[in-house]
Amino acid sequence: MVTLQVSSGRYESYAHKLLWEGAQRHLQLAANNPDDSWFLHLSGALLAAAAFEAYLNYVGGEMLPHIWEEERTFFSQPDYRGTAGKLKRIAEEIHWTLPRRDRQPLSGVVELQALRDKLVHARLHRVDWEHTHRADQLPPFPRGWLQAEAPTKKVVGLIARTEEFAVLLHNEIRRSPFSACVLGSHPLLGMLGFGSHEARAA
């Protein structure tokens, strides 16, 4: 006779680590598929930008739950708008003076977030052009949207700078009174989730 039991528990899925893992897999796919490389790097950039904001939401929610419960309201204010506002509020709480936005690695984060905004809020892109060419040949057409602005090498660099900055922030939190709010030595790598459970007879 089969014995049944009832298991219950809790599982926490770390969105920031899952999204970062997705970004890394896109970069690996890009390396293995040169013809699709630019598109895969672009989607990897989107996932990396989302991972960084998810990390801010994770640590912010642990450190300042009363603020993150009102996230939409609080982070729509001028001084704390969007991802930059979340970073600013966390830095204030740990008494960390943020590096300059125009210096690496933070400038890479800012630029990656700007690219993310262009992708998420994308619209039809038009350009006017003119080119003198031989009558028996087609003219060279302009490159597609974002291809010149976000070439592969640049996108890879922005993702790397975002990871570099996330590590800096993570280490600052680990040195603060909020060290218990972060897991491991790397903000974006490691276990994708954690669970516990207990069982009882059915």
C-alpha positions as CSV (number, residue, x, y, z in Angstrom):
1,M,0.0,0.0,0.0
2,V,1.3,3.5,-0.9
3,T,1.8,5.8,2.0
4,L,0.9,9.5,1.3
5,Q,2.2,12.5,3.0
6,V,1.6,16.3,2.6
7,S,4.5,18.5,2.1
8,S,4.4,22.3,2.5
9,G,6.9,25.1,2.7
10,R,8.2,28.2,1.0
11,Y,10.3,28.8,-2.1
12,E,11.9,32.1,-2.9
13,S,12.9,32.7,-6.5
14,Y,15.5,35.3,-7.0
15,A,14.3,37.3,-10.0
16,H,17.6,39.3,-10.3
17,K,19.7,36.1,-10.5
18,L,17.3,34.4,-13.0
19,L,17.3,37.5,-15.3
20,W,21.1,37.7,-15.1
21,E,21.4,34.0,-15.9
22,G,19.2,34.7,-18.9
23,A,21.4,37.6,-20.0
24,Q,24.5,35.4,-19.7
25,R,22.9,32.6,-21.7
26,H,22.0,35.1,-24.5
27,L,25.7,36.2,-24.6
28,Q,26.8,32.6,-24.9
29,L,24.2,32.0,-27.7
30,A,25.5,35.1,-29.5
31,A,29.0,33.7,-29.3
32,N,27.8,30.4,-30.9
33,N,25.6,32.0,-33.5
34,P,27.4,34.9,-35.2
35,D,24.6,35.5,-37.7
36,D,22.2,36.2,-34.9
37,S,24.8,37.9,-32.6
38,W,23.5,41.5,-32.6
39,F,19.9,40.5,-31.9
40,L,21.0,38.1,-29.1
41,H,23.2,40.8,-27.5
42,L,20.3,43.2,-27.7
43,S,18.0,40.9,-25.8
44,G,20.8,40.1,-23.4
45,A,21.1,43.8,-22.7
46,L,17.4,44.0,-21.9
47,L,17.6,41.1,-19.5
48,A,20.8,42.5,-17.9
49,A,19.1,45.9,-17.3
50,A,16.1,44.2,-15.9
51,A,18.3,42.1,-13.6
52,F,20.0,45.2,-12.2
53,E,16.6,46.8,-11.4
54,A,15.4,43.5,-9.9
55,Y,18.5,43.5,-7.7
56,L,17.7,47.0,-6.4
57,N,14.1,45.8,-5.8
58,Y,15.4,42.8,-3.9
59,V,17.8,44.7,-1.6
60,G,15.5,47.7,-1.3
61,G,12.6,45.4,-0.3
62,E,14.7,43.7,2.3
63,M,16.2,47.0,3.7
64,L,13.3,49.3,3.4
65,P,10.1,47.3,3.1
66,H,7.9,50.2,4.1
67,I,9.1,52.2,1.1
68,W,9.1,49.3,-1.4
69,E,5.5,48.5,-0.4
70,E,4.6,51.9,-1.8
71,E,7.1,51.5,-4.7
72,R,5.0,53.0,-7.5
73,T,4.1,56.1,-5.5
74,F,7.5,56.7,-3.9
75,F,9.6,56.2,-7.0
76,S,7.4,58.4,-9.2
77,Q,8.6,61.5,-7.2
78,P,11.1,63.8,-9.0
79,D,13.9,63.2,-6.5
80,Y,13.6,59.4,-6.6
81,R,12.2,58.6,-10.1
82,G,12.7,55.2,-11.6
83,T,15.8,53.0,-11.4
84,A,18.1,55.9,-10.6
85,G,15.8,56.9,-7.7
86,K,15.9,53.4,-6.3
87,L,19.7,53.3,-6.4
88,K,19.8,56.8,-4.8
89,R,17.5,55.8,-1.9
90,I,19.5,52.6,-1.2
91,A,22.8,54.5,-1.3
92,E,21.4,57.1,1.2
93,E,20.3,54.3,3.6
94,I,23.8,52.8,3.7
95,H,25.5,56.3,3.7
96,W,27.3,55.6,0.4
97,T,28.2,58.5,-1.8
98,L,27.4,57.3,-5.3
99,P,30.2,57.6,-7.9
100,R,29.7,60.2,-10.7
101,R,27.2,59.2,-13.3
102,D,29.5,60.2,-16.1
103,R,32.3,57.9,-14.9
104,Q,32.6,54.1,-15.3
105,P,31.2,51.8,-14.1
106,L,28.1,53.9,-13.2
107,S,27.9,55.5,-16.6
108,G,27.7,52.1,-18.1
109,V,24.7,51.3,-15.9
110,V,23.0,54.6,-16.9
111,E,23.6,53.9,-20.6
112,L,22.3,50.4,-20.3
113,Q,19.1,51.6,-18.6
114,A,18.7,54.2,-21.4
115,L,19.0,51.4,-24.0
116,R,16.5,49.4,-22.0
117,D,14.0,52.3,-22.1
118,K,14.5,52.6,-25.9
119,L,13.7,48.9,-26.3
120,V,10.7,48.9,-24.0
121,H,9.2,52.1,-25.4
122,A,10.3,51.5,-29.0
123,R,8.5,53.3,-31.9
124,L,8.8,53.4,-35.7
125,H,12.1,55.0,-36.6
126,R,12.4,57.1,-39.8
127,V,15.6,58.6,-41.4
128,D,15.9,60.7,-44.5
129,W,18.9,59.9,-46.6
130,E,20.5,60.7,-50.0
131,H,23.4,58.9,-51.8
132,T,24.9,59.3,-55.2
133,H,25.5,55.9,-56.8
134,R,25.8,54.2,-60.2
135,A,22.5,53.9,-62.0
136,D,22.9,50.1,-62.6
137,Q,23.4,49.4,-58.8
138,L,21.1,49.7,-55.8
139,P,22.0,52.5,-53.3
140,P,23.3,51.5,-49.9
141,F,20.4,51.8,-47.5
142,P,20.8,53.1,-43.9
143,R,21.4,50.7,-41.1
144,G,18.4,49.5,-39.1
145,W,17.2,51.1,-35.9
146,L,19.8,50.9,-33.1
147,Q,22.4,49.0,-35.1
148,A,24.8,52.0,-35.3
149,E,24.0,53.2,-31.8
150,A,24.2,49.9,-30.0
151,P,26.8,47.7,-31.8
152,T,27.7,44.4,-30.2
153,K,31.0,45.4,-28.6
154,K,29.4,48.4,-26.9
155,V,26.5,46.4,-25.6
156,V,28.8,43.7,-24.2
157,G,30.7,46.5,-22.5
158,L,27.6,48.0,-20.9
159,I,26.6,44.7,-19.5
160,A,30.1,44.2,-18.0
161,R,30.0,47.7,-16.5
162,T,26.6,47.0,-15.0
163,E,27.9,43.8,-13.3
164,E,31.0,45.7,-12.1
165,F,28.8,48.4,-10.5
166,A,26.4,45.9,-9.0
167,V,29.4,44.2,-7.3
168,L,30.5,47.6,-5.9
169,L,27.0,48.3,-4.5
170,H,26.7,44.7,-3.1
171,N,30.0,45.1,-1.3
172,E,28.9,48.4,0.2
173,I,25.8,46.8,1.5
174,R,27.8,43.9,2.9
175,R,29.9,46.4,4.9
176,S,26.8,48.3,6.2
177,P,24.4,47.4,9.0
178,F,22.2,45.8,6.3
179,S,24.7,43.0,5.5
180,A,22.1,40.4,6.4
181,C,19.9,41.7,3.5
182,V,22.2,40.3,0.8
183,L,23.3,36.8,-0.1
184,G,26.7,35.6,-1.1
185,S,29.7,37.5,-2.5
186,H,28.2,38.3,-5.9
187,P,24.9,40.2,-6.4
188,L,23.9,38.4,-9.6
189,L,25.4,35.0,-9.5
190,G,24.7,31.9,-7.3
191,M,21.6,30.1,-6.3
192,L,18.5,31.0,-8.4
193,G,16.2,30.3,-5.4
194,F,15.9,28.9,-2.0
195,G,13.3,26.7,-0.5
196,S,12.4,24.9,2.7
197,H,9.6,22.4,3.5
198,E,8.2,20.1,6.1
199,A,6.1,17.0,5.7
200,R,3.3,15.4,7.6
201,A,1.2,12.3,7.2
202,A,-1.7,12.7,4.9
